[in-house]
């Protein structure tokens, strides 16, 4: 049954492909919009170059919350002291 269907379909595929190509729009027939310069934020909410503590401080600032949490201050001090966050 599948073989029979495949034989009949083989005769139809070229016609379908031709019809699709004939119906496809020509990209050159359209006026494409010009790219615009990006309008990037100087202080984005998320910045992958920030470390964890800096990123959390920025997020809390955005929320209007205090960033003077003792744990953040301790982590910052430890990181400055040895270049990494120690537990």
PDB file with SEQRES, HELIX, SHEET and CRYST1 records, atoms N, CA, C and O in Angstrom:
SEQRES   1 A   87  UNK UNK UNK UNK UNK UNK UNK UNK UNK UNK UNK UNK UNK          
SEQRES   2 A   87  UNK UNK UNK UNK UNK UNK UNK UNK UNK UNK UNK UNK UNK          
SEQRES   3 A   87  UNK UNK UNK UNK UNK UNK UNK UNK UNK UNK UNK UNK UNK          
SEQRES   4 A   87  UNK UNK UNK UNK UNK UNK UNK UNK UNK UNK UNK UNK UNK          
SEQRES   5 A   87  UNK UNK UNK UNK UNK UNK UNK UNK UNK UNK UNK UNK UNK          
SEQRES   6 A   87  UNK UNK UNK UNK UNK UNK UNK UNK UNK UNK UNK UNK UNK          
SEQRES   7 A   87  UNK UNK UNK UNK UNK UNK UNK UNK UNK                          
HELIX    1 AA1 UNK A    2  UNK A   23  1                                  22    
HELIX    2 AA2 UNK A   27  UNK A   29  5                                   3    
HELIX    3 AA3 UNK A   52  UNK A   63  1                                  12    
HELIX    4 AA4 UNK A   70  UNK A   82  1                                  13    
CRYST1    1.000    1.000    1.000  90.00  90.00  90.00 P 1           1          
ATOM      1  N   UNK A   1       0.824  -1.181   0.000  1.00  0.00           N  
ATOM      2  CA  UNK A   1       0.000   0.000   0.000  1.00  0.00           C  
ATOM      3  C   UNK A   1       0.885   1.268   0.000  1.00  0.00           C  
ATOM      4  O   UNK A   1       0.619   2.226  -0.727  1.00  0.00           O  
ATOM      5  N   UNK A   2       1.938   1.245   0.833  1.00  0.00           N  
ATOM      6  CA  UNK A   2       2.836   2.401   0.891  1.00  0.00           C  
ATOM      7  C   UNK A   2       3.593   2.545  -0.420  1.00  0.00           C  
ATOM      8  O   UNK A   2       3.778   3.655  -0.921  1.00  0.00           O  
ATOM      9  N   UNK A   3       4.024   1.430  -0.968  1.00  0.00           N  
ATOM     10  CA  UNK A   3       4.749   1.486  -2.242  1.00  0.00           C  
ATOM     11  C   UNK A   3       3.873   2.066  -3.339  1.00  0.00           C  
ATOM     12  O   UNK A   3       4.344   2.852  -4.161  1.00  0.00           O  
ATOM     13  N   UNK A   4       2.614   1.688  -3.356  1.00  0.00           N  
ATOM     14  CA  UNK A   4       1.679   2.207  -4.356  1.00  0.00           C  
ATOM     15  C   UNK A   4       1.527   3.722  -4.204  1.00  0.00           C  
ATOM     16  O   UNK A   4       1.512   4.461  -5.188  1.00  0.00           O  
ATOM     17  N   UNK A   5       1.414   4.164  -2.959  1.00  0.00           N  
ATOM     18  CA  UNK A   5       1.276   5.605  -2.713  1.00  0.00           C  
ATOM     19  C   UNK A   5       2.545   6.335  -3.158  1.00  0.00           C  
ATOM     20  O   UNK A   5       2.467   7.388  -3.791  1.00  0.00           O  
ATOM     21  N   UNK A   6       3.721   5.774  -2.824  1.00  0.00           N  
ATOM     22  CA  UNK A   6       4.985   6.391  -3.228  1.00  0.00           C  
ATOM     23  C   UNK A   6       5.093   6.524  -4.739  1.00  0.00           C  
ATOM     24  O   UNK A   6       5.578   7.542  -5.233  1.00  0.00           O  
ATOM     25  N   UNK A   7       4.659   5.532  -5.470  1.00  0.00           N  
ATOM     26  CA  UNK A   7       4.715   5.585  -6.939  1.00  0.00           C  
ATOM     27  C   UNK A   7       3.826   6.705  -7.475  1.00  0.00           C  
ATOM     28  O   UNK A   7       4.228   7.443  -8.374  1.00  0.00           O  
ATOM     29  N   UNK A   8       2.619   6.832  -6.923  1.00  0.00           N  
ATOM     30  CA  UNK A   8       1.704   7.892  -7.385  1.00  0.00           C  
ATOM     31  C   UNK A   8       2.245   9.267  -6.975  1.00  0.00           C  
ATOM     32  O   UNK A   8       2.129  10.231  -7.732  1.00  0.00           O  
ATOM     33  N   UNK A   9       2.838   9.358  -5.770  1.00  0.00           N  
ATOM     34  CA  UNK A   9       3.333  10.638  -5.267  1.00  0.00           C  
ATOM     35  C   UNK A   9       4.531  11.122  -6.077  1.00  0.00           C  
ATOM     36  O   UNK A   9       4.694  12.326  -6.272  1.00  0.00           O  
ATOM     37  N   UNK A  10       5.368  10.204  -6.550  1.00  0.00           N  
ATOM     38  CA  UNK A  10       6.547  10.596  -7.325  1.00  0.00           C  
ATOM     39  C   UNK A  10       6.164  11.386  -8.571  1.00  0.00           C  
ATOM     40  O   UNK A  10       6.906  12.269  -9.000  1.00  0.00           O  
ATOM     41  N   UNK A  11       5.035  11.080  -9.139  1.00  0.00           N  
ATOM     42  CA  UNK A  11       4.594  11.797 -10.334  1.00  0.00           C  
ATOM     43  C   UNK A  11       4.062  13.194  -9.976  1.00  0.00           C  
ATOM     44  O   UNK A  11       4.066  14.090 -10.819  1.00  0.00           O  
ATOM     45  N   UNK A  12       3.614  13.376  -8.752  1.00  0.00           N  
ATOM     46  CA  UNK A  12       2.992  14.639  -8.349  1.00  0.00           C  
ATOM     47  C   UNK A  12       4.007  15.633  -7.773  1.00  0.00           C  
ATOM     48  O   UNK A  12       3.830  16.842  -7.928  1.00  0.00           O  
ATOM     49  N   UNK A  13       5.069  15.148  -7.112  1.00  0.00           N  
ATOM     50  CA  UNK A  13       6.024  16.034  -6.444  1.00  0.00           C  
ATOM     51  C   UNK A  13       6.608  17.115  -7.356  1.00  0.00           C  
ATOM     52  O   UNK A  13       6.649  18.274  -6.942  1.00  0.00           O  
ATOM     53  N   UNK A  14       7.054  16.805  -8.556  1.00  0.00           N  
ATOM     54  CA  UNK A  14       7.606  17.868  -9.416  1.00  0.00           C  
ATOM     55  C   UNK A  14       6.581  18.970  -9.717  1.00  0.00           C  
ATOM     56  O   UNK A  14       6.935  20.147  -9.792  1.00  0.00           O  
ATOM     57  N   UNK A  15       5.345  18.591  -9.884  1.00  0.00           N  
ATOM     58  CA  UNK A  15       4.297  19.573 -10.153  1.00  0.00           C  
ATOM     59  C   UNK A  15       4.073  20.471  -8.932  1.00  0.00           C  
ATOM     60  O   UNK A  15       3.908  21.682  -9.073  1.00  0.00           O  
ATOM     61  N   UNK A  16       4.068  19.883  -7.755  1.00  0.00           N  
ATOM     62  CA  UNK A  16       3.901  20.664  -6.527  1.00  0.00           C  
ATOM     63  C   UNK A  16       5.070  21.631  -6.369  1.00  0.00           C  
ATOM     64  O   UNK A  16       4.870  22.803  -6.051  1.00  0.00           O  
ATOM     65  N   UNK A  17       6.273  21.151  -6.586  1.00  0.00           N  
ATOM     66  CA  UNK A  17       7.459  22.000  -6.452  1.00  0.00           C  
ATOM     67  C   UNK A  17       7.410  23.155  -7.442  1.00  0.00           C  
ATOM     68  O   UNK A  17       7.721  24.290  -7.082  1.00  0.00           O  
ATOM     69  N   UNK A  18       7.024  22.883  -8.678  1.00  0.00           N  
ATOM     70  CA  UNK A  18       6.923  23.917  -9.704  1.00  0.00           C  
ATOM     71  C   UNK A  18       5.879  24.963  -9.308  1.00  0.00           C  
ATOM     72  O   UNK A  18       6.126  26.163  -9.436  1.00  0.00           O  
ATOM     73  N   UNK A  19       4.712  24.514  -8.826  1.00  0.00           N  
ATOM     74  CA  UNK A  19       3.655  25.441  -8.406  1.00  0.00           C  
ATOM     75  C   UNK A  19       4.122  26.329  -7.247  1.00  0.00           C  
ATOM     76  O   UNK A  19       3.835  27.526  -7.219  1.00  0.00           O  
ATOM     77  N   UNK A  20       4.839  25.734  -6.299  1.00  0.00           N  
ATOM     78  CA  UNK A  20       5.335  26.530  -5.177  1.00  0.00           C  
ATOM     79  C   UNK A  20       6.355  27.573  -5.632  1.00  0.00           C  
ATOM     80  O   UNK A  20       6.310  28.719  -5.185  1.00  0.00           O  
ATOM     81  N   UNK A  21       7.262  27.188  -6.505  1.00  0.00           N  
ATOM     82  CA  UNK A  21       8.253  28.135  -7.018  1.00  0.00           C  
ATOM     83  C   UNK A  21       7.585  29.259  -7.806  1.00  0.00           C  
ATOM     84  O   UNK A  21       7.985  30.419  -7.698  1.00  0.00           O  
ATOM     85  N   UNK A  22       6.576  28.918  -8.593  1.00  0.00           N  
ATOM     86  CA  UNK A  22       5.865  29.937  -9.371  1.00  0.00           C  
ATOM     87  C   UNK A  22       5.105  30.912  -8.464  1.00  0.00           C  
ATOM     88  O   UNK A  22       4.981  32.093  -8.789  1.00  0.00           O  
ATOM     89  N   UNK A  23       4.606  30.427  -7.348  1.00  0.00           N  
ATOM     90  CA  UNK A  23       3.806  31.259  -6.439  1.00  0.00           C  
ATOM     91  C   UNK A  23       4.666  32.044  -5.445  1.00  0.00           C  
ATOM     92  O   UNK A  23       4.172  32.974  -4.808  1.00  0.00           O  
ATOM     93  N   UNK A  24       5.920  31.688  -5.308  1.00  0.00           N  
ATOM     94  CA  UNK A  24       6.794  32.356  -4.334  1.00  0.00           C  
ATOM     95  C   UNK A  24       7.041  33.798  -4.750  1.00  0.00           C  
ATOM     96  O   UNK A  24       7.308  34.065  -5.921  1.00  0.00           O  
ATOM     97  N   UNK A  25       6.955  34.741  -3.798  1.00  0.00           N  
ATOM     98  CA  UNK A  25       7.214  36.138  -4.134  1.00  0.00           C  
ATOM     99  C   UNK A  25       8.702  36.375  -4.399  1.00  0.00           C  
ATOM    100  O   UNK A  25       9.561  35.671  -3.869  1.00  0.00           O  
ATOM    101  N   UNK A  26       8.982  37.363  -5.213  1.00  0.00           N  
ATOM    102  CA  UNK A  26      10.360  37.736  -5.509  1.00  0.00           C  
ATOM    103  C   UNK A  26      10.816  38.734  -4.446  1.00  0.00           C  
ATOM    104  O   UNK A  26      10.209  39.797  -4.315  1.00  0.00           O  
ATOM    105  N   UNK A  27      11.861  38.426  -3.687  1.00  0.00           N  
ATOM    106  CA  UNK A  27      12.315  39.349  -2.630  1.00  0.00           C  
ATOM    107  C   UNK A  27      12.691  40.731  -3.161  1.00  0.00           C  
ATOM    108  O   UNK A  27      12.608  41.715  -2.427  1.00  0.00           O  
ATOM    109  N   UNK A  28      13.095  40.817  -4.409  1.00  0.00           N  
ATOM    110  CA  UNK A  28      13.475  42.106  -4.991  1.00  0.00           C  
ATOM    111  C   UNK A  28      12.269  42.992  -5.283  1.00  0.00           C  
ATOM    112  O   UNK A  28      12.436  44.179  -5.565  1.00  0.00           O  
ATOM    113  N   UNK A  29      11.062  42.440  -5.221  1.00  0.00           N  
ATOM    114  CA  UNK A  29       9.846  43.211  -5.489  1.00  0.00           C  
ATOM    115  C   UNK A  29       9.343  43.952  -4.256  1.00  0.00           C  
ATOM    116  O   UNK A  29       8.298  44.599  -4.319  1.00  0.00           O  
ATOM    117  N   UNK A  30      10.047  43.877  -3.160  1.00  0.00           N  
ATOM    118  CA  UNK A  30       9.593  44.489  -1.912  1.00  0.00           C  
ATOM    119  C   UNK A  30      10.529  45.607  -1.474  1.00  0.00           C  
ATOM    120  O   UNK A  30      11.734  45.560  -1.720  1.00  0.00           O  
ATOM    121  N   UNK A  31       9.957  46.608  -0.825  1.00  0.00           N  
ATOM    122  CA  UNK A  31      10.747  47.666  -0.195  1.00  0.00           C  
ATOM    123  C   UNK A  31      11.034  47.230   1.227  1.00  0.00           C  
ATOM    124  O   UNK A  31      10.138  47.180   2.069  1.00  0.00           O  
ATOM    125  N   UNK A  32      12.287  46.916   1.482  1.00  0.00           N  
ATOM    126  CA  UNK A  32      12.672  46.442   2.810  1.00  0.00           C  
ATOM    127  C   UNK A  32      13.025  47.625   3.688  1.00  0.00           C  
ATOM    128  O   UNK A  32      13.636  48.581   3.211  1.00  0.00           O  
ATOM    129  N   UNK A  33      12.655  47.583   4.969  1.00  0.00           N  
ATOM    130  CA  UNK A  33      12.979  48.704   5.865  1.00  0.00           C  
ATOM    131  C   UNK A  33      14.481  48.790   6.112  1.00  0.00           C  
ATOM    132  O   UNK A  33      15.195  47.787   6.115  1.00  0.00           O  
ATOM    133  N   UNK A  34      14.928  50.011   6.318  1.00  0.00           N  
ATOM    134  CA  UNK A  34      16.332  50.234   6.635  1.00  0.00           C  
ATOM    135  C   UNK A  34      16.578  49.872   8.104  1.00  0.00           C  
ATOM    136  O   UNK A  34      15.719  50.093   8.957  1.00  0.00           O  
ATOM    137  N   UNK A  35      17.732  49.328   8.380  1.00  0.00           N  
ATOM    138  CA  UNK A  35      18.097  49.013   9.762  1.00  0.00           C  
ATOM    139  C   UNK A  35      18.309  50.322  10.516  1.00  0.00           C  
ATOM    140  O   UNK A  35      18.820  51.291   9.956  1.00  0.00           O  
ATOM    141  N   UNK A  36      17.919  50.346  11.775  1.00  0.00           N  
ATOM    142  CA  UNK A  36      18.120  51.551  12.581  1.00  0.00           C  
ATOM    143  C   UNK A  36      19.206  51.285  13.614  1.00  0.00           C  
ATOM    144  O   UNK A  36      19.476  50.141  13.979  1.00  0.00           O  
ATOM    145  N   UNK A  37      19.807  52.345  14.065  1.00  0.00           N  
ATOM    146  CA  UNK A  37      20.831  52.232  15.102  1.00  0.00           C  
ATOM    147  C   UNK A  37      20.169  51.775  16.393  1.00  0.00           C  
ATOM    148  O   UNK A  37      19.073  52.233  16.718  1.00  0.00           O  
ATOM    149  N   UNK A  38      20.815  50.878  17.136  1.00  0.00           N  
ATOM    150  CA  UNK A  38      20.221  50.420  18.397  1.00  0.00           C  
ATOM    151  C   UNK A  38      20.192  51.544  19.430  1.00  0.00           C  
ATOM    152  O   UNK A  38      21.073  52.403  19.468  1.00  0.00           O  
ATOM    153  N   UNK A  39      19.167  51.514  20.255  1.00  0.00           N  
ATOM    154  CA  UNK A  39      19.027  52.488  21.331  1.00  0.00           C  
ATOM    155  C   UNK A  39      19.246  51.738  22.642  1.00  0.00           C  
ATOM    156  O   UNK A  39      18.296  51.368  23.333  1.00  0.00           O  
ATOM    157  N   UNK A  40      20.515  51.526  22.966  1.00  0.00           N  
ATOM    158  CA  UNK A  40      20.845  50.714  24.130  1.00  0.00           C  
ATOM    159  C   UNK A  40      20.886  51.554  25.396  1.00  0.00           C  
ATOM    160  O   UNK A  40      21.288  52.718  25.380  1.00  0.00           O  
ATOM    161  N   UNK A  41      20.467  50.948  26.475  1.00  0.00           N  
ATOM    162  CA  UNK A  41      20.450  51.596  27.783  1.00  0.00           C  
ATOM    163  C   UNK A  41      21.866  51.627  28.353  1.00  0.00           C  
ATOM    164  O   UNK A  41      22.586  50.631  28.296  1.00  0.00           O  
ATOM    165  N   UNK A  42      22.260  52.778  28.903  1.00  0.00           N  
ATOM    166  CA  UNK A  42      23.593  52.892  29.499  1.00  0.00           C  
ATOM    167  C   UNK A  42      23.703  52.117  30.808  1.00  0.00           C  
ATOM    168  O   UNK A  42      24.801  51.738  31.217  1.00  0.00           O  
ATOM    169  N   UNK A  43      22.569  51.881  31.464  1.00  0.00           N  
ATOM    170  CA  UNK A  43      22.554  51.154  32.736  1.00  0.00           C  
ATOM    171  C   UNK A  43      21.423  50.127  32.693  1.00  0.00           C  
ATOM    172  O   UNK A  43      20.385  50.322  33.325  1.00  0.00           O  
ATOM    173  N   UNK A  44      21.622  49.030  31.949  1.00  0.00           N  
ATOM    174  CA  UNK A  44      20.539  48.055  31.800  1.00  0.00           C  
ATOM    175  C   UNK A  44      20.251  47.313  33.100  1.00  0.00           C  
ATOM    176  O   UNK A  44      21.104  47.223  33.982  1.00  0.00           O  
ATOM    177  N   UNK A  45      19.048  46.790  33.200  1.00  0.00           N  
ATOM    178  CA  UNK A  45      18.677  46.028  34.388  1.00  0.00           C  
ATOM    179  C   UNK A  45      19.552  44.785  34.514  1.00  0.00           C  
ATOM    180  O   UNK A  45      19.981  44.443  35.616  1.00  0.00           O  
ATOM    181  N   UNK A  46      19.822  44.102  33.396  1.00  0.00           N  
ATOM    182  CA  UNK A  46      20.718  42.943  33.424  1.00  0.00           C  
ATOM    183  C   UNK A  46      21.942  43.239  32.568  1.00  0.00           C  
ATOM    184  O   UNK A  46      21.830  43.713  31.438  1.00  0.00           O  
ATOM    185  N   UNK A  47      23.095  42.955  33.120  1.00  0.00           N  
ATOM    186  CA  UNK A  47      24.354  43.124  32.398  1.00  0.00           C  
ATOM    187  C   UNK A  47      25.242  41.932  32.735  1.00  0.00           C  
ATOM    188  O   UNK A  47      25.638  41.762  33.888  1.00  0.00           O  
ATOM    189  N   UNK A  48      25.552  41.117  31.756  1.00  0.00           N  
ATOM    190  CA  UNK A  48      26.299  39.885  31.997  1.00  0.00           C  
ATOM    191  C   UNK A  48      27.740  40.130  32.434  1.00  0.00           C  
ATOM    192  O   UNK A  48      28.417  39.198  32.869  1.00  0.00           O  
ATOM    193  N   UNK A  49      28.215  41.360  32.324  1.00  0.00           N  
ATOM    194  CA  UNK A  49      29.581  41.640  32.778  1.00  0.00           C  
ATOM    195  C   UNK A  49      29.646  41.907  34.278  1.00  0.00           C  
ATOM    196  O   UNK A  49      30.734  41.963  34.850  1.00  0.00           O  
ATOM    197  N   UNK A  50      28.487  42.073  34.919  1.00  0.00           N  
ATOM    198  CA  UNK A  50      28.468  42.286  36.365  1.00  0.00           C  
ATOM    199  C   UNK A  50      28.633  40.952  37.090  1.00  0.00           C  
ATOM    200  O   UNK A  50      28.219  39.903  36.596  1.00  0.00           O  
ATOM    201  N   UNK A  51      29.252  41.016  38.283  1.00  0.00           N  
ATOM    202  CA  UNK A  51      29.274  39.808  39.098  1.00  0.00           C  
ATOM    203  C   UNK A  51      27.917  39.683  39.797  1.00  0.00           C  
ATOM    204  O   UNK A  51      27.067  40.566  39.677  1.00  0.00           O  
ATOM    205  N   UNK A  52      27.725  38.603  40.514  1.00  0.00           N  
ATOM    206  CA  UNK A  52      26.430  38.311  41.123  1.00  0.00           C  
ATOM    207  C   UNK A  52      25.973  39.425  42.066  1.00  0.00           C  
ATOM    208  O   UNK A  52      24.829  39.872  41.987  1.00  0.00           O  
ATOM    209  N   UNK A  53      26.853  39.871  42.950  1.00  0.00           N  
ATOM    210  CA  UNK A  53      26.477  40.873  43.937  1.00  0.00           C  
ATOM    211  C   UNK A  53      26.120  42.189  43.248  1.00  0.00           C  
ATOM    212  O   UNK A  53      25.123  42.821  43.597  1.00  0.00           O  
ATOM    213  N   UNK A  54      26.928  42.604  42.276  1.00  0.00           N  
ATOM    214  CA  UNK A  54      26.624  43.834  41.536  1.00  0.00           C  
ATOM    215  C   UNK A  54      25.286  43.723  40.824  1.00  0.00           C  
ATOM    216  O   UNK A  54      24.498  44.669  40.820  1.00  0.00           O  
ATOM    217  N   UNK A  55      25.031  42.567  40.223  1.00  0.00           N  
ATOM    218  CA  UNK A  55      23.775  42.372  39.501  1.00  0.00           C  
ATOM    219  C   UNK A  55      22.586  42.419  40.459  1.00  0.00           C  
ATOM    220  O   UNK A  55      21.564  43.029  40.145  1.00  0.00           O  
ATOM    221  N   UNK A  56      22.710  41.785  41.616  1.00  0.00           N  
ATOM    222  CA  UNK A  56      21.617  41.805  42.595  1.00  0.00           C  
ATOM    223  C   UNK A  56      21.403  43.215  43.143  1.00  0.00           C  
ATOM    224  O   UNK A  56      20.264  43.627  43.363  1.00  0.00           O  
ATOM    225  N   UNK A  57      22.491  43.957  43.365  1.00  0.00           N  
ATOM    226  CA  UNK A  57      22.358  45.339  43.815  1.00  0.00           C  
ATOM    227  C   UNK A  57      21.608  46.176  42.777  1.00  0.00           C  
ATOM    228  O   UNK A  57      20.751  46.986  43.131  1.00  0.00           O  
ATOM    229  N   UNK A  58      21.931  45.980  41.501  1.00  0.00           N  
ATOM    230  CA  UNK A  58      21.249  46.731  40.429  1.00  0.00           C  
ATOM    231  C   UNK A  58      19.771  46.378  40.394  1.00  0.00           C  
ATOM    232  O   UNK A  58      18.929  47.260  40.227  1.00  0.00           O  
ATOM    233  N   UNK A  59      19.446  45.109  40.548  1.00  0.00           N  
ATOM    234  CA  UNK A  59      18.055  44.664  40.518  1.00  0.00           C  
ATOM    235  C   UNK A  59      17.286  45.228  41.718  1.00  0.00           C  
ATOM    236  O   UNK A  59      16.149  45.678  41.578  1.00  0.00           O  
ATOM    237  N   UNK A  60      17.913  45.201  42.888  1.00  0.00           N  
ATOM    238  CA  UNK A  60      17.252  45.752  44.073  1.00  0.00           C  
ATOM    239  C   UNK A  60      17.060  47.261  43.932  1.00  0.00           C  
ATOM    240  O   UNK A  60      16.041  47.801  44.362  1.00  0.00           O  
ATOM    241  N   UNK A  61      18.030  47.935  43.337  1.00  0.00           N  
ATOM    242  CA  UNK A  61      17.908  49.372  43.088  1.00  0.00           C  
ATOM    243  C   UNK A  61      16.691  49.625  42.198  1.00  0.00           C  
ATOM    244  O   UNK A  61      15.916  50.548  42.449  1.00  0.00           O  
ATOM    245  N   UNK A  62      16.528  48.821  41.177  1.00  0.00           N  
ATOM    246  CA  UNK A  62      15.382  48.937  40.274  1.00  0.00           C  
ATOM    247  C   UNK A  62      14.072  48.740  41.032  1.00  0.00           C  
ATOM    248  O   UNK A  62      13.077  49.406  40.746  1.00  0.00           O  
ATOM    249  N   UNK A  63      14.074  47.822  41.998  1.00  0.00           N  
ATOM    250  CA  UNK A  63      12.880  47.549  42.794  1.00  0.00           C  
ATOM    251  C   UNK A  63      12.652  48.604  43.881  1.00  0.00           C  
ATOM    252  O   UNK A  63      11.593  48.632  44.509  1.00  0.00           O  
ATOM    253  N   UNK A  64      13.636  49.463  44.101  1.00  0.00           N  
ATOM    254  CA  UNK A  64      13.529  50.461  45.143  1.00  0.00           C  
ATOM    255  C   UNK A  64      13.852  49.909  46.516  1.00  0.00           C  
ATOM    256  O   UNK A  64      13.471  50.491  47.531  1.00  0.00           O  
ATOM    257  N   UNK A  65      14.550  48.791  46.550  1.00  0.00           N  
ATOM    258  CA  UNK A  65      14.913  48.156  47.820  1.00  0.00           C  
ATOM    259  C   UNK A  65      16.341  48.536  48.203  1.00  0.00           C  
ATOM    260  O   UNK A  65      17.140  48.937  47.357  1.00  0.00           O  
ATOM    261  N   UNK A  66      16.643  48.403  49.485  1.00  0.00           N  
ATOM    262  CA  UNK A  66      17.973  48.705  49.990  1.00  0.00           C  
ATOM    263  C   UNK A  66      18.980  47.675  49.481  1.00  0.00           C  
ATOM    264  O   UNK A  66      18.666  46.495  49.328  1.00  0.00           O  
ATOM    265  N   UNK A  67      20.198  48.154  49.223  1.00  0.00           N  
ATOM    266  CA  UNK A  67      21.267  47.247  48.781  1.00  0.00           C  
ATOM    267  C   UNK A  67      22.363  47.156  49.829  1.00  0.00           C  
ATOM    268  O   UNK A  67      23.482  46.744  49.524  1.00  0.00           O  
ATOM    269  N   UNK A  68      22.056  47.531  51.044  1.00  0.00           N  
ATOM    270  CA  UNK A  68      23.063  47.540  52.101  1.00  0.00           C  
ATOM    271  C   UNK A  68      22.961  46.307  52.986  1.00  0.00           C  
ATOM    272  O   UNK A  68      23.321  46.361  54.162  1.00  0.00           O  
ATOM    273  N   UNK A  69      22.485  45.220  52.451  1.00  0.00           N  
ATOM    274  CA  UNK A  69      22.351  43.972  53.211  1.00  0.00           C  
ATOM    275  C   UNK A  69      23.727  43.505  53.672  1.00  0.00           C  
ATOM    276  O   UNK A  69      24.689  43.565  52.907  1.00  0.00           O  
ATOM    277  N   UNK A  70      23.824  43.055  54.878  1.00  0.00           N  
ATOM    278  CA  UNK A  70      25.107  42.636  55.466  1.00  0.00           C  
ATOM    279  C   UNK A  70      25.778  41.538  54.653  1.00  0.00           C  
ATOM    280  O   UNK A  70      26.999  41.549  54.493  1.00  0.00           O  
ATOM    281  N   UNK A  71      25.005  40.595  54.141  1.00  0.00           N  
ATOM    282  CA  UNK A  71      25.602  39.492  53.362  1.00  0.00           C  
ATOM    283  C   UNK A  71      26.250  40.031  52.089  1.00  0.00           C  
ATOM    284  O   UNK A  71      27.333  39.582  51.714  1.00  0.00           O  
ATOM    285  N   UNK A  72      25.602  40.989  51.417  1.00  0.00           N  
ATOM    286  CA  UNK A  72      26.180  41.576  50.204  1.00  0.00           C  
ATOM    287  C   UNK A  72      27.483  42.278  50.515  1.00  0.00           C  
ATOM    288  O   UNK A  72      28.462  42.140  49.782  1.00  0.00           O  
ATOM    289  N   UNK A  73      27.498  43.029  51.602  1.00  0.00           N  
ATOM    290  CA  UNK A  73      28.701  43.757  51.992  1.00  0.00           C  
ATOM    291  C   UNK A  73      29.835  42.788  52.306  1.00  0.00           C  
ATOM    292  O   UNK A  73      30.972  43.010  51.889  1.00  0.00           O  
ATOM    293  N   UNK A  74      29.536  41.714  53.038  1.00  0.00           N  
ATOM    294  CA  UNK A  74      30.547  40.715  53.377  1.00  0.00           C  
ATOM    295  C   UNK A  74      31.084  40.050  52.116  1.00  0.00           C  
ATOM    296  O   UNK A  74      32.296  39.885  51.976  1.00  0.00           O  
ATOM    297  N   UNK A  75      30.209  39.670  51.206  1.00  0.00           N  
ATOM    298  CA  UNK A  75      30.645  39.039  49.958  1.00  0.00           C  
ATOM    299  C   UNK A  75      31.533  39.976  49.155  1.00  0.00           C  
ATOM    300  O   UNK A  75      32.537  39.540  48.591  1.00  0.00           O  
ATOM    301  N   UNK A  76      31.178  41.268  49.092  1.00  0.00           N  
ATOM    302  CA  UNK A  76      31.982  42.230  48.358  1.00  0.00           C  
ATOM    303  C   UNK A  76      33.384  42.339  48.955  1.00  0.00           C  
ATOM    304  O   UNK A  76      34.380  42.360  48.232  1.00  0.00           O  
ATOM    305  N   UNK A  77      33.444  42.408  50.288  1.00  0.00           N  
ATOM    306  CA  UNK A  77      34.748  42.519  50.961  1.00  0.00           C  
ATOM    307  C   UNK A  77      35.610  41.299  50.679  1.00  0.00           C  
ATOM    308  O   UNK A  77      36.792  41.429  50.358  1.00  0.00           O  
ATOM    309  N   UNK A  78      35.018  40.109  50.798  1.00  0.00           N  
ATOM    310  CA  UNK A  78      35.782  38.870  50.558  1.00  0.00           C  
ATOM    311  C   UNK A  78      36.268  38.801  49.123  1.00  0.00           C  
ATOM    312  O   UNK A  78      37.390  38.370  48.856  1.00  0.00           O  
ATOM    313  N   UNK A  79      35.426  39.223  48.210  1.00  0.00           N  
ATOM    314  CA  UNK A  79      35.814  39.156  46.797  1.00  0.00           C  
ATOM    315  C   UNK A  79      36.962  40.116  46.517  1.00  0.00           C  
ATOM    316  O   UNK A  79      37.905  39.764  45.808  1.00  0.00           O  
ATOM    317  N   UNK A  80      36.890  41.311  47.061  1.00  0.00           N  
ATOM    318  CA  UNK A  80      37.964  42.273  46.854  1.00  0.00           C  
ATOM    319  C   UNK A  80      39.264  41.776  47.483  1.00  0.00           C  
ATOM    320  O   UNK A  80      40.347  42.033  46.958  1.00  0.00           O  
ATOM    321  N   UNK A  81      39.159  41.074  48.593  1.00  0.00           N  
ATOM    322  CA  UNK A  81      40.349  40.617  49.308  1.00  0.00           C  
ATOM    323  C   UNK A  81      41.103  39.531  48.554  1.00  0.00           C  
ATOM    324  O   UNK A  81      42.333  39.540  48.511  1.00  0.00           O  
ATOM    325  N   UNK A  82      40.359  38.587  47.956  1.00  0.00           N  
ATOM    326  CA  UNK A  82      41.072  37.460  47.316  1.00  0.00           C  
ATOM    327  C   UNK A  82      40.650  37.199  45.868  1.00  0.00           C  
ATOM    328  O   UNK A  82      41.048  36.193  45.280  1.00  0.00           O  
ATOM    329  N   UNK A  83      39.865  38.078  45.302  1.00  0.00           N  
ATOM    330  CA  UNK A  83      39.531  37.934  43.891  1.00  0.00           C  
ATOM    331  C   UNK A  83      38.439  36.914  43.606  1.00  0.00           C  
ATOM    332  O   UNK A  83      38.105  36.671  42.447  1.00  0.00           O  
ATOM    333  N   UNK A  84      37.887  36.321  44.642  1.00  0.00           N  
ATOM    334  CA  UNK A  84      36.796  35.366  44.432  1.00  0.00           C  
ATOM    335  C   UNK A  84      35.911  35.376  45.667  1.00  0.00           C  
ATOM    336  O   UNK A  84      36.291  35.900  46.714  1.00  0.00           O  
ATOM    337  N   UNK A  85      34.759  34.809  45.536  1.00  0.00           N  
ATOM    338  CA  UNK A  85      33.810  34.773  46.653  1.00  0.00           C  
ATOM    339  C   UNK A  85      34.079  33.549  47.512  1.00  0.00           C  
ATOM    340  O   UNK A  85      33.886  32.416  47.070  1.00  0.00           O  
ATOM    341  N   UNK A  86      34.519  33.777  48.724  1.00  0.00           N  
ATOM    342  CA  UNK A  86      34.807  32.657  49.647  1.00  0.00           C  
ATOM    343  C   UNK A  86      33.634  32.447  50.568  1.00  0.00           C  
ATOM    344  O   UNK A  86      32.919  33.394  50.895  1.00  0.00           O  
ATOM    345  N   UNK A  87      33.427  31.206  50.993  1.00  0.00           N  
ATOM    346  CA  UNK A  87      32.325  30.914  51.901  1.00  0.00           C  
ATOM    347  C   UNK A  87      32.791  30.864  53.334  1.00  0.00           C  
ATOM    348  O   UNK A  87      31.988  30.629  54.237  1.00  0.00           O  
TER     349      UNK A  87                                                      
END                                                                             
